Each structure stands twice: as structure tokens, then as C-alpha cells.
């Protein structure tokens, strides 16, 4: 029987050990070029614009991809801005709203094609508390693109949806977010799909008359439906997660701590998200677990992703086009929708092995538990400067680093990023500090799991092509290195070995890194934390944006 022992968890080590023993369930649909978008939206495109030896599009030195996509492809967060043009975009949603106590409710045995579920059906099976996260398992994730029963029509067109009263109930309950394991949180026949697929609408209308003895328009009066869902709901602050999947069908009905960590897109109404459900270790009761999790502060280390975010030098910046608007469809049930295009090496992102190691794993092939675990934030901000190098000894002098840790290096240079009052793009991109020549070998000896940096690259800029593009800056860096370590750049960093050292010599060993960390990192002290990276499982991507957190336990008042 689970016992109450969370009161004894007060030290950082106890807290980290507790989280390591907790059970984590991934509720995310794999993201692929084969993942169908919502009808008439843009499927994910991926192409290599450069390779390690060079490629069409210019440049060499890396496997670099450009992605083009709509945010309604794969598991994604949908904000009120899909209906309410003045509403919050994804980056405006606080991380506290994206995680919390919640309930997974399995109604898969009582819904069928075109079916309608109600608040009563949910509450018959589980207690839904005010302010909860609610995840609804309809069973239609079995039709996801990667499943044996895959059916694009089943997942996107024929899935069940909520009654009109459901949306009023969501607003009354003030739910943080609602997630569904199908293509939309609305019934597909209350979306433009009823016009895209008029034959399917006739089937849905006939099924409703047969099962409920009433017409579709009686169940969903158009004017009332529009006012409730597209006006009132869009202004109440509830957000939705669509296209859930993963292990959801295995979980049944249960309470858990549930998070939907969306890429913080500053200008879009939707964004990819990694959705996870956390349950207690076997010796801890659920109530005690949820009480402890309510004391956890997830410090967000992510920079908002914007069209203003500078990309790594010769990569493609982010562009966003609005391909549909709420006013563009005469029947009045349209959405705002965006199509985005960018290289991945801008904003806070995780480089995958295949970025510099063609035989390596793509981001979506990495196991979930690789991204989470014990680690440290090493604050070096008072000992580094423009073009300087940091060393293993600097880190070991300041933090209790342990073999197998995740290592976050805080140089303080995120204060020069694009969104800061101290923004200095040249300093941030070209003059940031980087690791000493022995750093990579030291990381291998210490079995570092992955590394995070608050700079544009984990390598020193003068160990990249930047040294050729900015020869005056390289000469300055060379002089500084002689003063700091007593040798010239070419003596201490022979180019045949140290060019892109943190990429070429680390990725084949499974040690990858996150770049452009920011957010709360600047204000966090160095020390031990539980570190997490919520990264959409993009199965063909060499790199991917994500949401990055340092978890810490807030003390109990009076202790």
C-alpha cells in the first residue's frame, strides 16, 4: 500500500531522487512528414539545405534542415487566438497553466463515429475538479498515422466530439486545458470539415437522428454554437491540446500530474507540444504525490520563438504566413491558421545526433528518459567575458557535478539575446565564450548526459566557420587565448581535431546539447536541479525546438 512519506522530502537530493522514481507516461503523437495535418492545413515538410560536405542552398559543415509546417500537425496546443484574433498566442500562455493536477477519462467504450460526448459522460467516470487539466481518451488515437489501424478519415473526420453543454461546463470548471486524442477539440461536423466532406456530414446527421431522435441543427444551433465556442470560450482563457496519442490507450481513467509543454511561439495560435502524465512511485500515495508536485517550481529556461529571433548565421530565419482567418469562410466557423517555415537552429533548441553525425539518432528516435534527470546549473557568468574560454575546473569548483548528470552552463550571455533590454546581436552571436580544448574529453569521462548553453552555440565561435567570416574577431580571440591559456589558437585548438569539437567529437558518443537557453536561467543560482527538456518527437528531424525546465522544490512555509 502506498504510504505518506513526502513530508520527509526536503533536500535537493531527496527531491531529485523522488522525481527519478516517479512514472512518466508520454501522451504525444509522433511527428513526421507522414503525420496528416488538419484538413486543408500544411503537412510537415523537411528538406536538407546543407550537409556536412555541402549542399544546394549554400554552406557546409553540418546536416541542416529547413522545416515548413502548420501548427495543427501532430500533438499541438491551440490557444484562444484560433478564434479570437486579439487572444493570447502560445508564448503568452504561462507555464503554470500548462501543467498541474488533472484527470484522464476513458470514454472509448461509449463513443463511435460521429458520436457526441457530454459532461455527464465524463463525470460518471471520474471526478473533475475546478482548475483541473482534463484529458479525454475517445479511443480514436488508434487511427493515428503510425498505428496498425491507421485511418486518416477516422482520426480527423469521423471522430466524436463534445456537446454544446460541454463547452459551458469547461468554462464553469475553469479547466486549465482540455486534451483530446483526435484531430480537433470540436466535433468535426462543427468545423469546415462538414463542407469539405459533405457526404460525411450526411452520415453524421443520419447517425444523430437514429441515435438521439433529433437533428444536428437542433443539437447545435449555429448562432448559439458560434457565440458559445467561438466567442465566449475564446475569451475565457481555456486552451486545448489536440491529436494526443502515445501510451494514452493503456492508461484508462486515472488522476495524474499532466503537462503540455508547447514550443513558445510568439506570433502563432498553435504550436507543437510534448504532453506527459506523471504518477507517483509505488510507495507514495497519489494525494501525497500531487501535494508535493504543487510545491514544485518548473523554472522555464526557454526563449520565445519569434520572427525576430536571429538564426545561426547562414541559416533560414522563421517566417509566418496566415493562410486562413476566422472571417474568411462565409459559414462563420473558420479558424485563424498559420504556416511557418524556418531552419531549426534559432531560438531554444536541442541539437540531435544526426545534425553532425549522419549515422546518429534523429530527435524523435531519442528515448524520453534521455531528456530528463538530475543535473546542475553551473553559473560561470562572473568569470567569462567576450571570446574567453571556460574550463572543466571552473565548473567543478562551483557545483556538485556527478557522473551522468545533465550540465547547464550559464555564461550570462542570454542577456544579449534578441528579447532583452541589453540585446546586442553581434555580441551574442559572434563574441560569446566557449569551452576549453579539454572540455569535450572531460564531458566523456564524466559521462555527461547532455549539455545546455545560454549562447548561440556550444562550441566557441572561433571553432566554427565564424572564424573565417570574422577574421578581425578571430585575431582578437587569439590574443585573448594567449593571455588566458598561454598559447595561440592553432596551437591549442588544432583545426583538424577541434573544428566543431562539441558537435563532431561528442554527437557520435550520444552527448548532444541545447543552445540558446534563456528565460529564468539568468536569475537562477548555480546548483543541483532536476532538469527536463520537453521536445516534440520529430522522427526525421536533426534538431528540434522544445521547452526546457529546471525543477526545484519550494520549501514548506515555516520550515
N, C-alpha and C positions, 0 to 999 in steps of 0.2 A: 504494500500500500504506500502511496506517495506520502511523504512526511513534510512537515513545515520546517525547513532549515534555511530559508533565505535570509532570516534575520541575522544570521552569522556572517553573511557576505558583506564585508565592509572594505576589505583591502582590494587594491587593484588586481593582484594576482588571483584572489578568490573569484572576483568578478569575471576576469578573462577565462579562468578555468570553467566557470559555470556556463558561460556562453559557448565555449567549445563543446560542452557536453549536451547542449540543447540540440533538438532535432529541427532541421530546416528542410522545408518542402518547397520545391520550385514549381510555380504555377504559370510558367511562361511558355508560350508557343515558340518553337524555334523560328528564327528569322532567316529567310533565304530568298534567292531570286525566284524560287518556286512558290513562295508564300503568296497566296492571292490577296490583292488589295480589296478594299471595299469596292463594290461595282462602280466602274467608271473613274476610279481613282488610279494613281500611277503605281504600277508594280515596282518593286526594288530592282534597280539596275546597278551592276557593278562592273567597272572595267579598269584594267591596269593602264595608267597613263605613264608609268615608268617601271623599269625593272632594275635589278642590281647592276646590270651591264648597259642599261639604256633602252629607251623605247619611244615609240611615237608619242608626241606630246612634250618631249623635251626632258632632259635631265637623266642622271644615272645615280647609282649609289643606294637604291632601296627598291623594294617592291611596294609601289604606291598606287592606291586605288582612288577612283572618283565614284561616289555614290549619288544616285538620283532616286527619289522616293517620295511617296506621300505618307503622312504620319499615321494613316489608317491601315497600314500594312503590318501584320503581326500584332503582338500584345502591346497595347498603347494606352496612354492616358488621354482622355478627352475632357477638356475644360469647358466652362460655360461660354467661352468665346466661339465655340462652334455655332451657337445660335445667337449670342449676344455680342455684337461687334465691339462693344466697349468693355467686355468682360476680361477677366484675367487670362493671360497667356500662361504657358506651362511654367516658365521661370518665376511667375508671380505666386505660384502655389507654395506655401511654406512646407518644409519637410515634415513638420509636426502634423500636418493634415494628411500626409502620405503614408503614415504609419500609426498603428495603435491597436487596441483590443478589438476583436471582431469575431464574426461567425461565418463559417462556411455552411451553406444549407444545400443539401442534395434533394432536388425535386425531379431527378431524372426519370423516376418511375411513374410520374403522373403528368408528363407533358409529351406532346407528339408534334409532328409537323404542323406549323402554323398555330400551335396552341397558345393559350393565354394564361399567364400565372398572376396570382393576386397576392396582396399582403397576407390574407388569411392562410393561403397555402404555405407561405414562408413561416408564419408564426405558429402554425400547427406542429412544425417540426423543430423549431428552435426559438429560444428567447433572443430577440433582437433588442439591444439596449440603446437608449438615446446616445448619439455620438459614436456609435459603432462603425466599423468597417463591415460591409456585407458583401460576401462572395456567393454568387448563385451558380450551382452546378446543374445545368439543364441536361447534361449528357451529350450535348451537341459538339463538344470538343472531340468526340470520337470521329467526327468528319473532317478534322483538321488535315491540312495538306500532307502531313508526314505519316498519317495513321493508315492501317490496313483498310479501314472503311472509308477512306478519304472521299469526300463529296463536296465539291465547291458550292453546289447548289444547297446542299444540306446545311453547311456551315454558315453561309452568307445570305441565303434567300428563304429557306424554309424553316428556320429555327423559330422556337416560340418566343414570345415577348410579353411585356408587362401590360396589365390592365391600366386604364386611366387612373383608377384609385391608387395604384401602386406609386405613381409619382407624387401624389399628395401625401401619401404615407411616408415616403422618403423625406419629404420636406418637413413633415411633422416630427419625425425621428431625428432630424438634423444629422443624418448619417455623413461620415467623413467622405466616403466614396463607396460606390457600388461597382462590383466587378461581375462580368458575365463571360461564360465560356463559349461564346458565339460571336457573330460578326458585328452586332450592334446592341446597345442597351435599349434601343427602341424595338418594337415589333417591326420586322422588315416591311410589312404592309402598311405601316405608318411612316414610311420613308419613300423617297423616289423610286425604290425598287418596285412598288406597286404599279408604276408606269413603265419602268424598264422591262418588267416581266408581267405584262397584263394577264397572261394565262395563269401565272402563279397566284395572282390576286383573286382570280375567279375561283381557284381551288380553295384558297383561304376563306373566302366569303361563303362558299358552299359548306366547308367544314364547320364554320361558326354557326350557320343556320342549323346544320344537322345536330351539332352537339349542344348548343345553347338555345336554339329556337329563336334567335334574334339576328338582325342584320348587322353588318360591320359598322354602318353609319350610325346605328343606334348605340352600339358599344363605344364607338369613338366619334362623337360628333365633331366634325372637322374644326369648327371655330373654337369649341371648348378645348379640344385636344391641343390646338396650336397655342392658345392662351396659357394653358397649364404647363405644357412641356417646353415650348419654345420661348415663352416669356417669363412665367413665374419661376419655373425650375431653373432657368438660365440665370436668374438673378439671386438665387438663394445660396450659392456658393458650393453646392454639391458637385463633385466631379465623378467621372465614370472611367472604368477600365474595361476595355473590350478585347475580345479574342484571347481570353485566358486558355491555358492548356497545361502542359507538363503533367505532373502526377495528380492533378485535381481529381480525376475519376477514382483514384484509390483512397481518397480521404473520407468520403461520406460526410455526415454532418458533425461538426465539432467547432469549439471555440479555439482561438489561437491569437497570437500577435501577428498582424499581417501588414506588410509594407508593399508599396508600389513606387519604386524608385525610378522616376522618369528623367530622361535627359532634359536639363533645364533650358529648353529652347525659349529665347526671349521674345520672339515675334510670332510664334505659331500657336495654334489652338489645340494641337495634338503632338504627342511625342512618344517614341518607344519607351517601354518601361520593363524593368525586371521585377517580377512580383514573387514574393516569398512569404511563407507562413511558418512561424516559429512556434514550437511546442517545448514543454519543459523536459528536463532529464527525468528518467523514470522514478527517481527518489524524491521528486518535488511535485507538489500539487499544482493544478492549473491556476487556482486562485492566487497562490503564493508567487507563481511564475509571473502572472500578469501584474501583480502588485510590484514586483521587482522591476519588470520591464517599464513600468510607468515612471520609475526613477532613473531610467537610462537616458542620457543625452547623446543623441547622434549628431556630432559636430560635422556640418557639411563642408567638405573640402573642395567643392566643385565651383567652377566659374560658369556663369550663364553663357549659353552659346548663342551668338548673335551674328547678324550680317556685318556687324562692326568688329567682330573678333578677328585679329590678324592671323592668317595662316602661316605655316612654316614656309619660308621664303618663296620658293618657286612652285608652291602647291596652289590648288584652286580654292578660292575663298567660298564661303557659304552664300548662296543666292536662294531667295524665296519668291515664289510667284503664287498669287491667289488664283487658283484655277476654277473656283466656284464660290458663290456668295449666297447668303440667305435670301437675297431678293431676286435671285436670277432664275427662279423656277416659278411659273405662274400659279402652280397649285399650292404654294405657300409652305412647303415643308422642306425647303432646301437647307443646306449647311454651308458654313464657311469652310473652305478646304484649301490646303497649301501643298505645293510641290517644292521640294528642296533639292539642291544639288551642291555638293562640296567634296573636296578631298577630306580625309578623316583627320588629318594632322593639324587641327586647330581646336582651340578650346581644350577642356579637360578630357583626356582620352587615355586609353590603355593600348600601348603598342603590343601587338601579338607576335608570336614567334615567327610567323611567316613573313612579317614585314622585312626582316633581314635574313631569314633562314627558310629557303623555299621548301624544304622538307619538313618544316615545323608545323605546329598546330595553328589553325585559324582560331579566331577568338571564340567562336561558337563551339569549338571542339574541346575547350578547356573545361575541366570539371568544376562544378560550382564551388566545392570546398577549397579550391585553389585560391579563390578571391577573398576568403575570409579567414581571420586568425589573429593570433597575438602579434604585436608589433610595437614599434617605437616611433615617436616623432623626435628626431634629432635636430634641435634648434642651433644652427650654426650662424644665425643672422648677424651676430656681433663679431664674427671672425672672418667673414668673407667680404669681398669687395669686387668691383668690376674686374673681370678676366682672371680673378685669382683661382686657386685650386683648393679643394678641401680634401682631407686625408682620412683614412680609417681611424687614426689615433684621435682626431678631433671628435669623431662620433663616439668612440669607446670611452673617452674621458667624460662624456656628458650624459650618456644614457646607459641603462642596464640592458644592452643588446644581448639576445640569446640566439643560439644556433637555430635556424629555421624560421626566424622572425620575418615579418614584413617590415621594411625600412622606409620611413617617410623622412626625406631630407628637407628641412626648412631653411632656405637661404635668405628669405625675406624679399626675394625679387618679385614675388607676386604683387607687391605694392606698385610695381611699374607696369602692370598689365593694363589692358585697354579700358577696363571699367573702373579704374582707380583715380582718385583725385591727383595722385602723383604719377599718372600714366606717362611713360617715356618708352615708346615702342622700340626705338633703336637700342636703348639700354637693355630692355627686357629681352629682345630677340638676339642681339649680337654680342652684348658685353656681360652676360651673366657668368657666374662662376661655374666650375665643373670639377669632376673628380681627378685625383692624382693618378699617376701611372700604375700604382699598385692596387688601385681600388677594385678593379674587376676581379683580380685573383683573390683578394680578401673576401669579396662577396661570395665567391665559390667556396672558400674554406669555411665561412660562417653559414653556408647553406641558406643564404637569404632567399625567401620565397619569391617576393617581387619588391620592386623599389618604386617609390613615388617622389617626384621632384616638383618644386614650385617654380620651375623655369621652363622655357620652351623646349628644351632637350635635356636628356640625362647625360649626354656627352658634353664635354667642354666645347664651346662653339669653334675653337681652333683645332679640334679633332674632327671637324666636319668640312664640307665643301665651303663653308663660310670663310675659311682661311684664305681661299683663292679669291672669293668675291670681295673681301675687305682686307687687302694686304697691309694697309696702314694700321688697322686694328691688330692684325697678326703681329706686326713688328712691336707694337706696344705690349701685347701679351707675352711675347718672347722676352722682352726686357724685364717684365714683372716676374716671370718664372725664374729667371736667373737670380733675382733678388730673393725670391721665396724658397726655391729648392736648389739653387746653385748650379744650374745647367741650362743650356739652350733648349728650345722646344724640340728640335730634331734629335738632340742627344737623349732627352728624357722620354720623348714620345716618338720613336722611330715609326714613320708613317705606315710601313708595311705591316706593322703589328697593331698600332694604336688607332688607326683611322676608324672612326665609329666604334671604338672599343666596347662601349656599353651595349651596343647593338650586335655587332658581328661576333664578338667573343663571348657574349652572355646568352643570347637567344638560343643557340644550339644546346645549352645546358638548362633550358627551361626557366631562366631568370629574365623576366620581362619587366617593363616599367611603365608607370603612368607619368604623363607630362602635363604641365600647366595646371597643377593643383593650385587652389586659391581659397576663396570663401573664408571660413572661420580659421583656416590654418594660421593666418597672420597673427591672430590673437591667442592661439593655444600655446601653453607652455610645453617644453620638451618633457618626455617621459613615456611610460608604457601605456598602451591603449589596446583595445580590440579594434582592429582595422577591417574595413569592408569595402569592396568595390562591386557595385550592382551594375552589371554590364549586359546589355541585350545579347542573347546568344546567336549572333550572326554567323552562320555556319560557313560562309565563304569569305568573310572579311579579314583582312590582315591586321586591322586595328579597329577600335570602336570607342565611341563616346560612352560615358557612364555617369554614375553618381557615386561619389567617394565619401566615406564617413570614417571618423574616429569616434568609437563608442567609449563613453565614460559613465561611471555610476555617480550620481549626485548623492551627497551624504544625507542621511536622515536628520531632520531638524532636531537640535538638542544633543546630537552625538558628536 
